[in-house]
């Protein structure tokens, strides 16, 4: 049985495809690392560090927030990494004479494009899957965590005579907290008035309270608790050494705004679009349609970048071939600026959603075809 299994020949990739993939994968990993680091450092970490420092939050919160930002960053970085990998691989073929050798044995440009396009399509599928599953969840958790931490910090502040009301879902005061002195993590002289129970008011008074920001819990020390009925009768006196009080912050639903649609997945955007009236909210409807079109188009940016990378990498200019990273940065910058500009025109109604989403890809594809034609004829 074992001998029979060993005699089965598993399908393997042709040597040319294996060689091209061996050139693409290291460049892809390098591009993924470099561009992800740059995107996190420039667009995320600096702002998070400032907010975390202002709120005096622990380092673990910063790492958790960076982890929530990572899926969205990867979605943007995948096409960049494909471009850098393809430019580097094709430049090596061109500079070391391997492209001429392949042409001399009858291998055409179309044959070289097959593994490159397949590789880009795999990255496109991964981008779409990540954008529909991990990105919306990560954005929601990041926004929720930052909102809870920083909003509580801003509400409490620091200093003396601190008041903090907690509201229920109807906007009524549920609990009222008073602290004599607060240094950002510890309250001296805290009093809590709890109105959550009908007909009675619970009063809790303690010498101090430690604040666990991550879990939104107060640990009260050396205190007393009692109930006051609506008739003014005090009962159920209780003394304690330590007691925990949790501060839940009920989620408040907010209307969807045009600036919020980019945080929605395709499924969420389609559901929101079905509930809206185009006559009452035309701007929001246009923003959702543009976002949907761009969500379908964005994963295929990896294919456009792959074709551009082949054209640039096989360029007759040796100087251009050696500047793969600079070419990648210039192409990425131009493509994303064009995408943002045309997306804005689509949101205002100047362009249709399909044109706003696919026109940048079409322009990049036309440039790629011109470069490929030039490389094939050289």
Secondary structure, 3 states (H helix, E strand, C coil): CHHHHHHCCCCCCCHHHHHHHHHHHHHHHHHHHHHHHHHHHHHHHHHHHHHHHHHCCCHHHHHHHHHHHHHHHHHHHHHHHHHHHHHHHHHHHHHCCHHHHHHHCCCCHHHHHHHHHHHHHHHHHHHHHHHHHHHHHHHHHHHHHHHHHHHHHHHHCCEEEEEEEEECCCCCEEEEEEEEEECCCEEEEEEEEECCCCCEEEEEEEEEEEEECCCCEEEEEEEEEEEEECCCCEEEEEEEEEEEEECCCCCCCCCCCHHHHHHCCHHHHHHHHHHCCCCCCHHHHHHHHHHHHHHHHHCCHHHHHHHHHHHHHCCCCHHHHCCHHHHHHHHHHHHHHHHHHHHHHHHHCCCCHHHHHHHHHHHHHHHHHHHHHHHHHC
